[in-house]
Amino acid sequence: MFDFIRRMFRKPPQQETATTAPLTDEQLKSITGAPSVRYDLQQLVAACGQSIGKQRDLNEDSLLAFTSTLAGNGNNAPFGLYIVADGMGGHQSGEVASNIAIRTVSGSVLRKFHPYLFNLKSEPLDESLQEIVQAAMAEAHRIIQREAPGSGTTLTAALILGQQMTIAHMGDSRAYMCYPDGRIELITRDHSLVKRLEELGHLSAVEAENYPHRNVLYRALGQGEIFEPDIFTIPFPKGGSLMLCSDGLWGVVSEAELSRIIRDTPSLPRACQKLVEAANAAGGPDNISVALVQLMG
C-alpha cells in the first residue's frame, strides 16, 4: 500500500495547463511513514448540503462525496473524492452537463483506485494523482461536448489520499481551507470574466461586486476547444476542514459568515445545513451546493 502511495505523489511531467506543489521529503514521510511506527487511526469525515434555491425552477448543481478508510497491520490510508459541479446552458442542458461531469470524473478516478483500495490484482499504476484527475476531467470535457453540445459546467474536486489533497478546478465553484482559529482561505481561482478583469486591474474590488456580467466564465468543462484545468497538491489543513461550494453559496454569503458558521458548528451535517439556510436567507438566487470534509485522528 505505501509503495503505491509513494508513487502517487511523485512529481508529474510539467504541463502548462496544471500548477503543481511538489511534496517535500518530510511530507512524503508523513504519508508513508516507517513500518515500525505505530499509527493512530485517521479517517475522513464528510457532509453535504444542497438546495434548488428560491429563484430557480431547476437544480443544475451536482455533487459527490466518496469516503473510504483502510486500516490494519499498522497501515492507515484515508481516501476520499469530493466534487461540486454547477451546470450551465438552460433547458436542462446544465443539469445534464454537471451530472456527466460528476459521474465521469468520479467513475474514472475510482476505477483507477479500486484495485489498490481493496488489494485486488491489477496492473501497476504509473500515473500521479494530478495526471489521473486531469485525464478524468479531459474525458468529461469530451463527453459533454458530444452529448450536451452548447452546455458546460464548473467543476471543483478534491482527491484526498493520506494527509495530502489534490485539487482540480475549472469555472467559478470554489474550494476553501477552513482553519481551527476561524480563518478561511480561498485556494482556487475563479475562471470568470469579472475576476480576470479585476486581476488585470481593469476593475476595482468594489466595481467587480456590481459588474453586470459576473456569471460569464472564460473556462468551463465542456466549453471551448482549450482544456485548461488548474490542478495542484497541498497538505490537508491540520485540525481544520475543506469546503467545496458552488457560487449559489459564496456569491451571497460573505467569507466572514461562512467562517463563523463553520467555526461555531462542530457537526458537519448541521454546518452544511446552516450554510444552505444562510444562502436562502440571502435570497437564494441560485442553486446551492456545499461539501465539508475533515481529517480526524
Backbone hydrogen bonds in HBPLUS format (Angstrom, degrees):
<---DONOR---> <-ACCEPTOR-->    atom                        ^
c    i                          cat <-CA-CA->   ^        H-A-AA   ^      H-
h    n   atom  resd res      DA  || num        DHA   H-A  angle D-A-AA Bond
n    s   type  num  typ     dist DA aas  dist angle  dist       angle   num
A0005-ILE N   A0001-MET O   3.00 MM   4  6.37 153.7  2.07 146.6 153.9     1
A0006-ARG N   A0002-PHE O   2.94 MM   4  6.07 158.9  1.98 143.2 148.7     2
A0007-ARG N   A0003-ASP O   3.08 MM   4  6.34 155.9  2.14 146.2 151.7     3
A0008-MET N   A0004-PHE O   3.10 MM   4  6.36 149.3  2.19 145.3 154.0     4
A0009-PHE N   A0006-ARG O   3.31 MM   3  5.58 140.8  2.47 101.5 111.1     5
A0010-ARG N   A0007-ARG O   3.27 MM   3  5.50 170.4  2.27 112.3 113.1     6
A0129-LEU N   A0008-MET O   3.15 MM 121  5.46 159.3  2.19 147.4 141.5     7
A0018-ALA N   A0015-GLN O   3.36 MM   3  5.62 169.2  2.37 108.2 111.0     8
A0028-LEU N   A0024-THR O   3.01 MM   4  6.36 160.6  2.05 153.1 158.0     9
A0029-LYS N   A0025-ASP O   2.90 MM   4  6.08 155.2  1.96 144.9 152.3    10
A0030-SER N   A0026-GLU O   2.98 MM   4  6.22 145.2  2.11 140.8 149.7    11
A0031-ILE N   A0027-GLN O   3.24 MM   4  6.56 133.9  2.47 138.8 150.0    12
A0031-ILE N   A0028-LEU O   3.05 MM   3  5.20 133.6  2.27  98.4 111.2    13
A0032-THR N   A0028-LEU O   2.87 MM   4  6.11 172.6  1.87 169.4 166.8    14
A0033-GLY N   A0029-LYS O   2.74 MM   4  4.97 138.9  1.91 125.6 139.5    15
A0037-VAL N   A0034-ALA O   2.98 MM   3  5.55 162.7  2.01 122.4 127.9    16
A0043-GLN N   A0296-MET O   3.01 MM 253  5.34 152.9  2.08 138.6 146.6    17
A0296-MET N   A0043-GLN O   2.80 MM 253  5.34 163.1  1.82 165.7 160.6    18
A0045-VAL N   A0294-GLN O   2.84 MM 249  5.24 160.4  1.88 154.0 159.3    19
A0294-GLN N   A0045-VAL O   2.81 MM 249  5.24 158.8  1.86 155.6 162.7    20
A0047-ALA N   A0292-LEU O   3.00 MM 245  5.46 148.0  2.11 150.9 158.7    21
A0292-LEU N   A0047-ALA O   2.93 MM 245  5.46 162.7  1.96 156.0 161.6    22
A0049-GLY N   A0290-VAL O   2.87 MM 241  5.24 150.9  1.96 152.9 154.2    23
A0290-VAL N   A0049-GLY O   2.91 MM 241  5.24 147.8  2.02 158.6 156.8    24
A0051-SER N   A0288-ILE O   2.89 MM 237  5.09 149.7  1.99 143.2 147.2    25
A0288-ILE N   A0051-SER O   2.83 MM 237  5.09 174.3  1.84 159.4 159.8    26
A0054-LYS N   A0284-GLY O   2.75 MM 230  4.74 151.4  1.84 124.1 134.1    27
A0055-GLN N   A0284-GLY O   3.21 MM 229  6.35 128.5  2.49 169.1 156.7    28
A0087-GLY N   A0060-GLU O   2.92 MM  27  5.08 162.8  1.95 135.4 135.9    29
A0062-SER N   A0085-ALA O   2.82 MM  23  5.21 156.2  1.88 153.1 157.1    30
A0085-ALA N   A0062-SER O   2.86 MM  23  5.21 160.1  1.90 164.7 161.9    31
A0064-LEU N   A0083-ILE O   2.91 MM  19  5.11 150.7  2.00 145.8 148.4    32
A0083-ILE N   A0064-LEU O   2.96 MM  19  5.11 160.5  2.00 141.3 145.6    33
A0066-PHE N   A0081-LEU O   2.84 MM  15  5.10 151.4  1.92 151.8 159.9    34
A0081-LEU N   A0066-PHE O   2.82 MM  15  5.10 153.6  1.88 143.8 152.4    35
A0068-SER N   A0079-PHE O   2.74 MM  11  5.12 153.5  1.81 172.3 167.8    36
A0079-PHE N   A0068-SER O   2.91 MM  11  5.12 165.8  1.93 157.9 154.0    37
A0077-ALA N   A0070-LEU O   3.02 MM   7  5.45 158.5  2.07 152.4 159.3    38
A0072-GLY N   A0075-ASN O   3.00 MM   3  5.40 145.7  2.12 151.8 157.1    39
A0075-ASN N   A0072-GLY O   2.90 MM   3  5.40 163.6  1.93 123.2 125.5    40
A0162-GLY N   A0078-PRO O   2.90 MM  84  5.10 163.3  1.93 152.4 154.7    41
A0080-GLY N   A0160-ILE O   2.92 MM  80  5.01 151.6  2.00 141.8 144.1    42
A0160-ILE N   A0080-GLY O   2.77 MM  80  5.01 166.2  1.79 152.3 156.6    43
A0082-TYR N   A0158-ALA O   2.99 MM  76  5.21 155.0  2.05 142.8 150.8    44
A0158-ALA N   A0082-TYR O   2.78 MM  76  5.21 151.3  1.86 151.3 160.0    45
A0084-VAL N   A0156-THR O   2.96 MM  72  5.43 155.7  2.02 148.5 156.3    46
A0156-THR N   A0084-VAL O   2.94 MM  72  5.43 160.1  1.98 158.6 165.1    47
A0154-THR N   A0086-ASP O   3.02 MM  68  5.08 162.0  2.05 126.6 129.8    48
A0088-MET N   A0152-GLY O   2.83 MM  64  5.41 150.0  1.92 156.8 150.5    49
A0152-GLY N   A0088-MET O   3.18 MM  64  5.41 146.0  2.30 149.1 145.3    50
A0093-SER N   A0090-GLY O   2.86 MM   3  5.44 157.1  1.92 124.4 126.5    51
A0096-VAL N   A0092-GLN O   3.11 MM   4  6.39 155.9  2.17 147.8 154.1    52
A0097-ALA N   A0093-SER O   2.88 MM   4  6.14 162.1  1.92 152.8 157.5    53
A0098-SER N   A0094-GLY O   3.00 MM   4  6.18 170.8  2.01 154.2 155.8    54
A0099-ASN N   A0095-GLU O   3.09 MM   4  6.14 154.5  2.16 141.7 149.1    55
A0100-ILE N   A0096-VAL O   2.89 MM   4  6.09 159.5  1.93 152.8 158.4    56
A0101-ALA N   A0097-ALA O   2.97 MM   4  6.17 162.3  2.00 149.8 154.8    57
A0102-ILE N   A0098-SER O   3.02 MM   4  6.21 166.3  2.04 148.5 151.3    58
A0103-ARG N   A0099-ASN O   3.02 MM   4  6.13 174.3  2.03 153.3 155.2    59
A0104-THR N   A0100-ILE O   2.82 MM   4  5.78 162.8  1.85 152.8 158.4    60
A0105-VAL N   A0101-ALA O   2.98 MM   4  5.89 167.2  2.00 148.8 152.8    61
A0106-SER N   A0102-ILE O   3.02 MM   4  5.95 162.2  2.05 145.8 151.3    62
A0107-GLY N   A0103-ARG O   2.90 MM   4  5.72 153.4  1.98 135.0 143.8    63
A0108-SER N   A0104-THR O   2.93 MM   4  5.98 163.2  1.96 148.5 153.2    64
A0109-VAL N   A0105-VAL O   3.01 MM   4  6.15 169.9  2.02 153.5 156.4    65
A0110-LEU N   A0106-SER O   2.88 MM   4  5.89 169.7  1.89 153.8 157.3    66
A0111-ARG N   A0107-GLY O   3.02 MM   4  5.97 149.9  2.11 140.9 148.7    67
A0112-LYS N   A0108-SER O   3.37 MM   4  6.56 148.2  2.48 138.3 145.6    68
A0112-LYS N   A0109-VAL O   3.10 MM   3  5.29 123.3  2.43  99.0 112.9    69
A0113-PHE N   A0109-VAL O   3.20 MM   4  6.56 149.5  2.30 146.0 154.3    70
A0114-HIS N   A0110-LEU O   2.82 MM   4  5.69 140.9  1.98 149.4 157.6    71
A0116-TYR N   A0113-PHE O   3.01 MM   3  5.43 122.5  2.35 111.6 126.1    72
A0117-LEU N   A0113-PHE O   2.93 MM   4  6.08 159.5  1.97 164.2 170.8    73
A0118-PHE N   A0114-HIS O   3.14 MM   4  6.22 147.7  2.25 150.4 157.6    74
A0120-LEU N   A0115-PRO O   2.68 MM   5  4.52 154.2  1.75 138.3 144.7    75
A0132-ILE N   A0128-SER O   2.94 MM   4  6.19 156.5  1.99 153.3 159.8    76
A0133-VAL N   A0129-LEU O   3.01 MM   4  6.26 167.6  2.03 157.0 159.1    77
A0134-GLN N   A0130-GLN O   2.95 MM   4  6.03 161.0  1.99 145.9 152.0    78
A0135-ALA N   A0131-GLU O   2.99 MM   4  6.06 159.7  2.03 145.1 150.3    79
A0136-ALA N   A0132-ILE O   3.08 MM   4  6.30 153.1  2.16 143.7 151.1    80
A0137-MET N   A0133-VAL O   2.95 MM   4  6.22 158.4  2.00 153.2 158.4    81
A0138-ALA N   A0134-GLN O   2.93 MM   4  6.13 155.4  1.99 147.8 154.8    82
A0139-GLU N   A0135-ALA O   3.03 MM   4  6.25 151.4  2.12 143.5 150.5    83
A0140-ALA N   A0136-ALA O   3.08 MM   4  6.38 158.4  2.13 145.5 151.0    84
A0141-HIS N   A0137-MET O   2.85 MM   4  6.08 155.0  1.92 149.7 156.9    85
A0142-ARG N   A0138-ALA O   3.13 MM   4  6.39 156.8  2.18 146.3 150.7    86
A0143-ILE N   A0139-GLU O   3.04 MM   4  6.30 161.8  2.07 151.8 156.9    87
A0144-ILE N   A0140-ALA O   2.96 MM   4  6.10 166.4  1.98 156.0 158.9    88
A0145-GLN N   A0141-HIS O   3.22 MM   4  6.38 162.3  2.25 143.4 148.3    89
A0146-ARG N   A0142-ARG O   3.02 MM   4  6.25 144.1  2.16 143.2 153.2    90
A0147-GLU N   A0143-ILE O   2.78 MM   4  5.87 168.6  1.79 160.9 163.5    91
A0148-ALA N   A0144-ILE O   2.79 MM   4  5.12 151.9  1.87 139.3 145.3    92
A0151-SER N   A0148-ALA O   3.12 MM   3  5.82 155.4  2.18 141.9 144.9    93
A0153-THR N   A0221-LEU O   3.00 MM  68  5.22 141.4  2.15 139.6 150.4    94
A0221-LEU N   A0153-THR O   2.85 MM  68  5.22 142.1  2.00 166.8 159.2    95
A0155-LEU N   A0170-MET O   2.83 MM  15  5.34 158.7  1.88 157.9 157.9    96
A0170-MET N   A0155-LEU O   2.86 MM  15  5.34 146.2  1.98 148.3 157.8    97
A0157-ALA N   A0168-ALA O   2.81 MM  11  5.14 165.9  1.83 155.6 160.1    98
A0168-ALA N   A0157-ALA O   2.97 MM  11  5.14 159.5  2.01 139.7 145.1    99
A0159-LEU N   A0166-THR O   2.88 MM   7  5.08 167.7  1.89 147.7 151.0   100
A0166-THR N   A0159-LEU O   2.81 MM   7  5.08 168.1  1.83 145.3 147.6   101
A0161-LEU N   A0164-GLN O   3.00 MM   3  5.65 159.0  2.04 161.9 168.7   102
A0164-GLN N   A0161-LEU O   3.25 MM   3  5.65 165.7  2.27 128.3 130.4   103
A0236-PHE N   A0163-GLN O   2.85 MM  73  5.52 168.1  1.86 147.4 146.3   104
A0165-MET N   A0234-ILE O   2.88 MM  69  5.63 171.9  1.89 168.0 170.3   105
A0234-ILE N   A0165-MET O   2.99 MM  69  5.63 160.3  2.03 158.0 158.5   106
A0167-ILE N   A0232-PHE O   2.79 MM  65  5.49 154.4  1.85 169.8 173.3   107
A0232-PHE N   A0167-ILE O   3.05 MM  65  5.49 152.9  2.12 148.1 156.7   108
A0169-HIS N   A0230-ASP O   2.89 MM  61  5.14 142.3  2.03 146.9 157.0   109
A0230-ASP N   A0169-HIS O   2.96 MM  61  5.14 169.5  1.97 153.4 154.1   110
A0191-HIS N   A0171-GLY O   2.89 MM  20  4.81 165.9  1.91 125.8 129.8   111
A0174-ARG N   A0245-CYS O   2.84 MM  71  5.46 166.9  1.86 163.1 167.4   112
A0245-CYS N   A0174-ARG O   2.99 MM  71  5.46 153.5  2.07 147.6 152.9   113
A0187-ILE N   A0175-ALA O   2.94 MM  12  5.77 176.2  1.94 157.6 158.7   114
A0176-TYR N   A0243-MET O   2.77 MM  67  5.09 158.6  1.81 151.3 158.5   115
A0243-MET N   A0176-TYR O   2.91 MM  67  5.09 165.8  1.93 149.5 152.0   116
A0177-MET N   A0185-GLU O   2.82 MM   8  5.13 157.9  1.87 147.1 152.5   117
A0185-GLU N   A0177-MET O   2.81 MM   8  5.13 161.4  1.85 151.3 157.7   118
A0178-CYS N   A0241-SER O   2.81 MM  63  5.10 175.0  1.81 159.2 158.0   119
A0241-SER N   A0178-CYS O   2.82 MM  63  5.10 155.3  1.88 145.5 153.6   120
A0179-TYR N   A0183-ARG O   2.88 MM   4  5.28 165.9  1.90 155.0 159.5   121
A0182-GLY N   A0179-TYR O   3.00 MM   3  5.56 160.0  2.04 122.6 125.0   122
A0218-TYR N   A0191-HIS O   3.02 MM  27  5.84 153.1  2.09 133.8 142.2   123
A0196-ARG N   A0192-SER O   2.99 MM   4  6.24 156.1  2.05 149.5 156.4   124
A0193-LEU N   A0216-VAL O   2.80 MM  23  5.66 166.0  1.82 154.5 156.6   125
A0197-LEU N   A0193-LEU O   2.94 MM   4  6.18 159.8  1.98 154.0 159.0   126
A0198-GLU N   A0194-VAL O   3.01 MM   4  6.20 148.2  2.11 140.5 149.4   127
A0199-GLU N   A0195-LYS O   2.87 MM   4  6.13 154.3  1.94 146.7 153.6   128
A0200-LEU N   A0196-ARG O   2.98 MM   4  6.21 147.5  2.09 145.7 154.2   129
A0202-HIS N   A0197-LEU O   2.86 MM   5  5.17 141.5  2.00 166.4 162.2   130
A0201-GLY N   A0198-GLU O   3.11 MM   3  5.11 154.4  2.18 100.5 108.4   131
A0208-ALA N   A0204-SER O   2.83 MM   4  6.03 153.0  1.90 150.5 158.6   132
A0209-GLU N   A0205-ALA O   3.18 MM   4  6.39 142.6  2.33 137.7 146.0   133
A0210-ASN N   A0207-GLU O   3.14 MM   3  5.41 135.4  2.35 101.8 113.1   134
A0211-TYR N   A0208-ALA O   3.31 MM   3  4.98 169.5  2.32 100.6 103.4   135
A0216-VAL N   A0213-HIS O   3.31 MM   3  5.71 171.4  2.31 115.1 117.4   136
A0223-GLN N   A0220-ALA O   3.29 MM   3  5.58 165.9  2.31 126.2 126.8   137
A0240-GLY N   A0237-PRO O   3.00 MM   3  5.14 162.4  2.03 122.0 125.2   138
A0242-LEU N   A0293-VAL O   2.85 MM  51  5.10 156.2  1.91 145.8 153.9   139
A0293-VAL N   A0242-LEU O   2.89 MM  51  5.10 151.1  1.97 148.7 155.7   140
A0244-LEU N   A0291-ALA O   2.94 MM  47  5.18 159.1  1.98 148.4 155.4   141
A0291-ALA N   A0244-LEU O   2.84 MM  47  5.18 151.9  1.92 151.9 155.5   142
A0246-SER N   A0289-SER O   3.07 MM  43  5.44 151.5  2.16 143.6 146.3   143
A0249-LEU N   A0246-SER O   3.06 MM   3  5.91 167.8  2.08 121.5 125.3   144
A0251-GLY N   A0247-ASP O   2.93 MM   4  4.93 141.5  2.08 120.1 129.9   145
A0252-VAL N   A0249-LEU O   3.20 MM   3  5.87 159.6  2.24 118.2 123.4   146
A0253-VAL N   A0249-LEU O   3.05 MM   4  6.00 142.4  2.20 158.1 169.6   147
A0258-LEU N   A0254-SER O   2.90 MM   4  6.23 159.2  1.94 152.8 159.3   148
A0259-SER N   A0255-GLU O   2.89 MM   4  6.02 166.1  1.91 149.4 152.9   149
A0260-ARG N   A0256-ALA O   2.98 MM   4  6.17 155.9  2.04 140.6 147.5   150
A0261-ILE N   A0257-GLU O   3.00 MM   4  6.17 168.3  2.02 153.9 155.7   151
A0262-ILE N   A0258-LEU O   3.12 MM   4  6.33 169.0  2.13 153.6 156.5   152
A0263-ARG N   A0259-SER O   2.86 MM   4  5.94 164.7  1.88 154.2 159.1   153
A0264-ASP N   A0260-ARG O   2.92 MM   4  5.94 157.7  1.97 150.0 155.6   154
A0271-ALA N   A0267-SER O   2.85 MM   4  6.04 152.4  1.93 150.0 158.8   155
A0272-CYS N   A0268-LEU O   2.94 MM   4  6.17 161.0  1.97 155.4 159.2   156
A0273-GLN N   A0269-PRO O   3.03 MM   4  6.28 156.0  2.09 143.7 150.5   157
A0274-LYS N   A0270-ARG O   2.90 MM   4  6.17 157.9  1.95 150.3 155.9   158
A0275-LEU N   A0271-ALA O   2.92 MM   4  6.16 152.8  1.99 149.4 156.9   159
A0276-VAL N   A0272-CYS O   3.04 MM   4  6.29 161.7  2.07 151.4 155.4   160
A0277-GLU N   A0273-GLN O   2.94 MM   4  6.17 158.3  1.99 147.8 154.5   161
A0278-ALA N   A0274-LYS O   2.88 MM   4  6.07 150.0  1.97 144.3 152.1   162
A0279-ALA N   A0275-LEU O   3.11 MM   4  6.42 153.8  2.18 146.2 152.3   163
A0280-ASN N   A0276-VAL O   3.03 MM   4  6.33 159.3  2.08 151.9 157.4   164
A0281-ALA N   A0277-GLU O   2.81 MM   4  5.98 149.2  1.91 145.2 154.6   165
A0282-ALA N   A0278-ALA O   3.07 MM   4  6.26 130.2  2.33 135.7 147.7   166
A0282-ALA N   A0279-ALA O   3.20 MM   3  5.12 133.7  2.43  91.7 104.2   167
A0284-GLY N   A0279-ALA O   3.02 MM   5  5.46 144.7  2.15 151.1 140.3   168
A0283-GLY N   A0280-ASN O   3.03 MM   3  5.16 155.2  2.09 109.7 112.1   169
